Amino acid sequence: MGPIKARIQGKIRPYRFRFEENGELYCIGSEVGNHLKVFRGHLYKKYPGLTRRTVTQEERKRLVDLGLGKYSTVSQVTLLKASEVDEIIDGNEDQYKGNKARSGSIVQANCNVVIAPHGTDSNRPSKSQSGKEVKPRQSAQHFASTGLSYSIHLDPVPQATQVVRGRDKRKKGRIFPLCIDDLDPRAVDDNALKPEELVPIRLELDVDGQKLRDTFTWNRNETLISPEEFAESLCYDLGLNHITFTLPIATSIRNQIEAAPSADEIPTDSQCVTLKLNIQIGNVSVVDNIQWDITEKANSPEKFAVKLCQELGLSGEFVTAISYSIRGQLFWHLKTGGGLPCENISNPPFRNPSVVDQWSPFIETLTEAELEKKLRDADRHIRRVRRVAI
């Protein structure tokens, strides 16, 4: 069943649709906001009692069949019950206003789903002993990027948080309980014999005014170090408060590992995808387009990244960023099935001169003003993703 634009009691309603026969009627959150002239996430601030949820991967594919293909590649798509939307349009909106959200309503920020339990009101301000109203502090988990939406890997690779370890000479020793000498040699041998299965990890956390931006790959079969131990070590290297950052980092890593496709999901037929590299480290920006055979097991993003950096004269930091970007986009194509049959390359194996610029790397050295603008745009994009649920 396709989308329906209903006219009820003389009023035009937003598009509504069903995923199953005789199933629940839904509306897209952004279309409801446009219909009510409430933009930039203020719809859910004005009506916090609305029951809402995000689309699943299977439902995302169904959106194309329903004539809503423009939402199939959006990072966050929020569904609202059409019956509740009709009540608001008809003027019965009081029950959806106020601070208390409905039982079981879903709040989402940056791909992290939090279920509001029955009878709780996490948004209600409390009062201190002096009688002053104190707004509740949002937990760090609220901003954890869990990787449930793999379209985040299509975004430009952010500038990683700088390492501060060793700058303060007064700090001595290490504060995290991790030492390779404490490991059992047999466990080290067993871990080395396991096949390497790398998963792209992207961290974008804001906790108590501190920001963490980082991208890397994680071996799914790793047994010697846990995400919690890695999080403690990362907090020490970056000078972050390990009490508030350890749990969000570990949770984000585990959730992204669970959401990543396995090797069994790789198709057997030869399929090629187009990958766009958009990486900025320091004041150097690299943009490039490449074609990749997603089914060829001999293709290694890490080896390709090393060779590309050698040819372009890029620093070693770009190797990790490029390999992450390639793996993240490959996993996104595996989830969405966006590959196309590879074209047979005829002799000579050269591209048409008219498209050479499109398939050539572009390296740019940014000025201080351009760098600040790029960082502001990246932060603005992250806030928009958290604030605006489509």
N, C-alpha and C positions, 0 to 999 in steps of 0.2 A: 504494500500500500504506500503510495507516494504522499508527500506533504499536502496538507489541507489548509487552505486559508478560509476559515469559517466566518460567517456573518451571523452573529447571535444577538437577538434583540436590537437589531439596527446598528450594532457595533462590529467593526472589522477586528478580528482576532489575529494574533501572530500565527505563523505556520505551526501546525501540530502533526504528529505522525506516530505510528506504532512500529515496533520492531517485530512483533508477533501478531498473529490473527487474534482479535478480541483482547489484545494486551492493553497495557496502560498507555494513555495518550501523553506525549511529551512535547515540550517546546524547547528551542535552543535559548539559553540564557541571554545571549547577546541580542537576539531578535526581540525578546521581551523587553530588554532595556531600551532598545531603539524605539519600540512601540510606545513605551511609557515615558519616553524622553528622559530617561535616567541613565547616565553614562558613567564610564570609568569605575565600575564596581560599586557605585552608590546604590544600585538596586538591592544588593544584599545587606547593605547598611540600613537602608530604609525599611526593608522587609526581612529581618533576620529569621523570621519564623517560617520562611519558605523551605519546603523539603526539596533538596537538590542532591544530585550525584553526578559523577563524571562518567563518560562513556567508556566502555571496555574496548579492548582491541577488536573483538568480533563485531561489536556494535559500530565501531569506527568504519569497518569495511562496509557495513550495511548502509551507512549514510550515503555512499555513492549510488547505490541502487534506489535510494529514496529521493534522489534528486538534490541531495545536500552535499555534493562532492567537495564544495569549497571548504567544508569544515573537517574533511577527512585527514588533512595534514596539519591542522591547528594543534598546538601543543596541549591545550586544555579546552575541552568542550564540556560545558555544564548543561545538564538536563533538568528542566523544571516540570512538575506535574501540570498538565493543561487545566485540570479542574481548579487548582489553586490560582493559576493565572487568571482564569475567568472570574473568580470571586473578586480579585483585586480590580479588574477592569470594571466590574459591576458595582464597585464602591464598597464592597465588604472587605476592607483592607485592615481594619483595626486588629483582627486576630493575628495578623502576620507582623504587626509592628511591635516595638518594645525591645528590651534587651534579652528576653528569654527566648531561646530557640526551641523549636519543636523537638520532641523526643525522637532520636534516631536521625536527625538531620545531619548532613555531611558538610563539613567545612574543609575547603582545600586551599592550600597555599604552596605554590611551587612544587606540585606533584606529590605533596604529603597529605594523606587523608587522615583526618581526625574525627572520630565518632563522638558526638556529644551524648553522654549517657543520660538515661531518664532521670528527671528531677534535678539535674545539675544546671548551674548557670555560671559558666566559666568567664563570661564577659561582664558580669555584674561587678561594679567597683565595691571595694570594701572600705572600712573606716579604721583609722589608726587609733591608738589610745588617746591621742589629743583631739579626736573627733573629726580630723580632716579626712576628706575622701581620697583614697589611694587607688589609682588605676592598677589593675592586675598586669604583671609583666608577662609578656608572651614568652612561652617556653622556647628553648632552642630547637626542640624537635619540631615545632610548628614551621620552621623554615628549612627543614632538612630536605635536600633534593634526593628523592629515593630512586629516581630513574624509572618510575612506572610509565612515564611518557618518554619514549626514546627520541621524539622529535627535538628534544633539547640538545642532542648531539649535532643537530644541523646548524645550531647557532655558532657564531665565531668563537674560537677558543679564547677564553679570557686570560688576562695577565695574571699569572700565579702570584700568590702572596709571597713576599720576599722572606728569605731565611734570616733570622736574627741571631741564631746560635753562634757564640764566639765573639760577638761584638762587645758584650759586657764582661770585662775581665774579672769582675768581682765574683761572678758565678762559677763555682767549681763543681766538678762531678756531674753526674746524670741523675735525673729525678724519676726515670721510668725503669721498672724492673725487667730489663731485657738484656741478655748477654748471650752471644752465640756460643761461648765456651760452656755454658750451663746445659746445653742440649745433649741428648743421648746420640752418640755417633750413628747408632743403628737407625734412629729416627731420621737423621739427616740423609742417610743412604736411601731409606725408603721414600723420602720426599723427592729426592733427585730422580728416582726411577719412574715417578708418575708423569704422565704426559702434561705438557704445559697448555693450558686453555685460558687465554688472556681475555679479560672483560674490561671494557672502557668504563672508567669511574670519573664522575664530574662532581666536584664539591662547590657549592655556592651557599654559604651560611653567613648570616648576620646575627650575632648574639651579643647583647649588652654593648652595642656600639662598635664591636670588633667584627671585621669582615674576613672571611676565608674564601679564597678563590684558588682552585687547584684542579688539575686534570692529570690522570695517570691510568695505567692498566694494572689489573689485579689478576693473579693466577687463581682461577676457580678451584684448583686442586691443591692449593697451598695448605700445609698442615703445621708448619713450624711457627708461624706467627699469626695471631688472630687479629681481626679488625680493631679490637679494643687495644691491643698492644701497639699496633701501628698508629692508632689515634693518639695515644699518649706520646709516642716518639715524635709524631708530627707537631703536636702542640708544643713540645719542648723546642723543636727546631725553629718554629715560627713565632715563639714567644707568646703563645695563646694560653688562656686560662684552661688548664686541663680539666678542671672540675665541671665547667659549663660546656666545653667543646668535645670532650671524649665521647660521650654517649651519642650526640647528634652525628658525629663523623662515623662512628662504628655502625650506627643504625642505617645511615645513608649507604655505606659500602655494602652491607648485607642485603639491603633491599634491591640495590642495583644488580648485585650478583644473581639474586633470585629471579629478577625480571629479565635477565639477559637470555637470549636464545642459546640453545645447546648446539653441539656439533651435528646432532642428528637432524636438525631443522634446515641444514644447508641443502639446497636442491641439487639434483644430480645432473640435470640438463645445463649446458653452458649458458650462463646469463651474465650480461655486462651492465654495470651501473656507472653513472657519472658522479664523481665525487668532487666537491669544491673545498679546497683548503683556504681557510681565512684565519691566519694566526698572527698574533702580535705579541712580541716579547721585547721588553724594554722600549726602545724607540724604533724598532725594525718591524715592519709589517710585510707579510708574505701572502700573496693570493695566487692560486693556481687551480686549474681544472684538469682532472685526470679520468681516464676510463679504466675500470677494474673488473676483471672476471671474478665474480663472487663465488664461483664453484671450483676454481682452481686452488687446490690445497697447497701447491708449491709457492703461491704468492704470499709473501711475508710483509706485512706493513712495517715491521721494525727494520728489515733489511732495506726496503725501499726508502724509508725515512733516512737511514744512514747514508745511502748512496746519493739521495737528493741533496742532503745538507753538504756533502762533500763537493758536489758539482756546483752548488750555489754559494759556497763559502759561508754557510750559516753555522752558528755556535751549536754546541751539544744540547742546549735546552730545547732547540727546535726539534730534535729527534723524538723526544718523548711526546711533544705536542702534536707532531705530524702523525705519529703512529696512533695516538689516542683518537685524533680526528678521523683517520681512516677507519679504524675499528668501530667507532661510534656510528658513523654513517653506514657502514656495512651492516651493522646490527639493525639499524633502522630500516634499511631496505629488506632485510630478512623478515622483520616483523610485518612490514606492509606489503611485501611481495612486489616491489617496484622494479625488479630486474627485467631486462629485455634480452632476446637472443643476440649473442655476439655476432657482429658482422664479419664476414670473411674478408680479410685484408688481402687485396690483390697487389701484385708487383707494379710499380715500386711502392714500398710501404711508407709513403709520405702523405701528409695531409694537404688539402687544397690550400694554396697560398692565401686565399681570401679569409681563412679561419685560423691562420697561424697565431695571431694576437690573442684569440680566445683560448687557445690551448698552450700558451706560453706563460711561465711564471712571471709574476710582477712583484718586484721587491722595492719597497719605499722606506726611506728614512724620514720619520716623522719629526716635525719641530715640537717644541715644548707646548705650544698652543694646540697643535693638532693632537698631541698625545693626551692632553687634558680633556679635549673634546671627545676623543674616542673613549676614554675611561668614563666620562659622564654619560655618554650614550649607552655604554654597557650597563652601568648601574641603573639607569632609567629603564632599560629593557627588563632587567631582573625585577625591579619593583613593579613594573607593569604586569609581568607574568604572575606575580603574587597577588596583585590587587584586583586585576580584571580576570574574572572567570567567565569564559565564553560559553 
